[in-house]
Amino acid sequence: MPLRTPIADQRQLVSDGQTRPIAWRLQQLDRLAGAIDAHEVAVFEALANDLGKPEVEAYFELVAVRQEIALVRKRLRRWMAPKRVPLPLSLLPGRAEVIAEPLGCVLVIGPWNYPFLLSLQPLVSVLAAGNTAVLKPSEHAPATAALLERLIGAAFEPSTVQVVQGDGTAAAALLQERFDHIFFTGGERVGRLVMAAAAQHLTPVTLELGGKSPAVVLNDAELEVTSRRLVWGKSLNAGQTCIAPDYLLVQRGVAAPLIQRLGERIQHCFGADPLTSPDLATIVNGAQFERLQRLLQGAQRRGQVLFGGQSDAERRRMAPTLIRVESPDDPLMDEELFGPLLPVVEVDDLQQAMAWINGRPKPLALYLFSNSEQAQRRLLEGTSSGGVCLNDVVMQASVPELPFGGVGNSGMGTYHGEAGFLTFSHRRSVLRRPFQLDVPLRYPPYGKRLPLLRALLR
């Protein structure tokens, strides 16, 4: 699907200053909020068609976008206000400030796992910063992609926001355009392609990728609550969540009781046959299912499955499954699983768990279950990750004012709240000087002023 409006025209809207007033920005957010309200039932239907999402999980996507809009409306005037910067004595009288200005036209490439939320949440920040946008939804969630096109078309003129549909070829064609920022959510492999394409125009990028996010459980953890939260976080969207706990590092003293409680919790949530549960989403497509099935069958052949293991290729359903892993070289540790398979690794202590974590690329999320403040501090000081959540999982992404983003292989740049506003703004430095009190010390001929300048400019 071609562009309805040239990128140059969308950029011109920004260059002409039409998007700078706060009234324009709030108007766009109101239009988006109204379109979301008008299409709420359609959102449930589209996410059910694409991913088999239960209505509760679909509602999570809706409410997160609404919370982002509410926060922006509350804080935008303060974020837009020029920020004063103190001046050294040598530049007085004068005034220095930083002004957040729109970048221009932004390309947002959305993923398939949360196709509504992770397309529109960054769009909120794009509009709040006074930009126009092109939205490329994922072709792997076609019902939601079609819905986004209708929703955006109802809310905006194409010169403000337009949707481009298509597969990877369409995305590659878009990346040849000269955008002012590119925001991509997806996997590391495609992220590298996006970054390489952006480099041709020196276009800045934000990459929200992923990786193997570990959860560490120590002996002093409250196992009942820990098991509830881990099963929920791993089963959410059938494990197709970039910040889901990818594998567990469990201290030996609690490994057996935790595994038992995890199995009991899976059965409590999804019944004796999880494949028939209305509360468990489906795997997005056949290719993703086959990838997970190969990993599952390999673990079954090696006798590693501790609980679960049921799957149905025709319906693309897979039960939450616990799998014992003993080596970093296990096939389950090669890449982000992005499914309901949960490797469980026994470790002696926190130090060994941190060695596992630090031996891999930096994860998007890191979880620790422990009542020990000392252990929490050691983990924070001895590891690196995009974000951390202590004694819970996933919920850090639900705090609108916490920046969200990766580090290293898990991504670059952040958004949510003010972080998103700043990501899509250029912070322009401005110094104002009056004509009066023009001290001649800096002008030639310099003569023997160096000792005086040394004394004044320490």
Stockholm file with secondary structure:
# STOCKHOLM 1.0

chainA/1-458         MPLRTPIADQRQLVSDGQTRPIAWRLQQLDRLAGAIDAHEVAVFEALANDLGKPEVEAYFELVAVRQEIALVRKRLRRWMAPKRVPLPLSLLPGRAEVIAEPLGCVLVIGPWNYPFLLSLQPLVSVLAAGNTAVLKPSEHAPATAALLERLIGAAFEPSTVQVVQGDGTAAAALLQERFDHIFFTGGERVGRLVMAAAAQHLTPVTLELGGKSPAVVLNDAELEVTSRRLVWGKSLNAGQTCIAPDYLLVQRGVAAPLIQRLGERIQHCFGADPLTSPDLATIVNGAQFERLQRLLQGAQRRGQVLFGGQSDAERRRMAPTLIRVESPDDPLMDEELFGPLLPVVEVDDLQQAMAWINGRPKPLALYLFSNSEQAQRRLLEGTSSGGVCLNDVVMQASVPELPFGGVGNSGMGTYHGEAGFLTFSHRRSVLRRPFQLDVPLRYPPYGKRLPLLRALLR
#=GR chainA/1-458 SS CCCSSCHHHHHHHHHTTTTCSHHHHHHHHHHHHHHHHHTHHHHHHHHHHHHCCCHHHHHHHHHHHHHHHHHHHHHHHHHHSCEEECCCGGGCSCEEEEEEEECSEEEEECCSSSTTHHHHHHHHHHHHTTCEEEEECCTTSHHHHHHHHHHHHHHCCTTTEEECCCSHHHHHHHHTSCCSEEEEESCHHHHHHHHHHHHTTTCCEEEECCCCCEEEECTTSCHHHHHHHHHHHHHGGGGCCTTSCCEEEEEHHHHHHHHHHHHHHHHHHHCSCGGGCTTSCCCSSHHHHHHHHHHHHHHHHTTCEEECCCEETTTTEECCEEEECCCTTSGGGSSCCCSSEEEEEEESSHHHHHHHHHTSCCCSEEEEECSCHHHHHHHHHHCCCSEEEESSSSGGGGCTTSCEECCGGGEECEESHHHHHHHTEEEEEEEECCSSCCCGGGSSCCTTCHHHHHHHCC
#=GC SS_cons         CCCSSCHHHHHHHHHTTTTCSHHHHHHHHHHHHHHHHHTHHHHHHHHHHHHCCCHHHHHHHHHHHHHHHHHHHHHHHHHHSCEEECCCGGGCSCEEEEEEEECSEEEEECCSSSTTHHHHHHHHHHHHTTCEEEEECCTTSHHHHHHHHHHHHHHCCTTTEEECCCSHHHHHHHHTSCCSEEEEESCHHHHHHHHHHHHTTTCCEEEECCCCCEEEECTTSCHHHHHHHHHHHHHGGGGCCTTSCCEEEEEHHHHHHHHHHHHHHHHHHHCSCGGGCTTSCCCSSHHHHHHHHHHHHHHHHTTCEEECCCEETTTTEECCEEEECCCTTSGGGSSCCCSSEEEEEEESSHHHHHHHHHTSCCCSEEEEECSCHHHHHHHHHHCCCSEEEESSSSGGGGCTTSCEECCGGGEECEESHHHHHHHTEEEEEEEECCSSCCCGGGSSCCTTCHHHHHHHCC
//
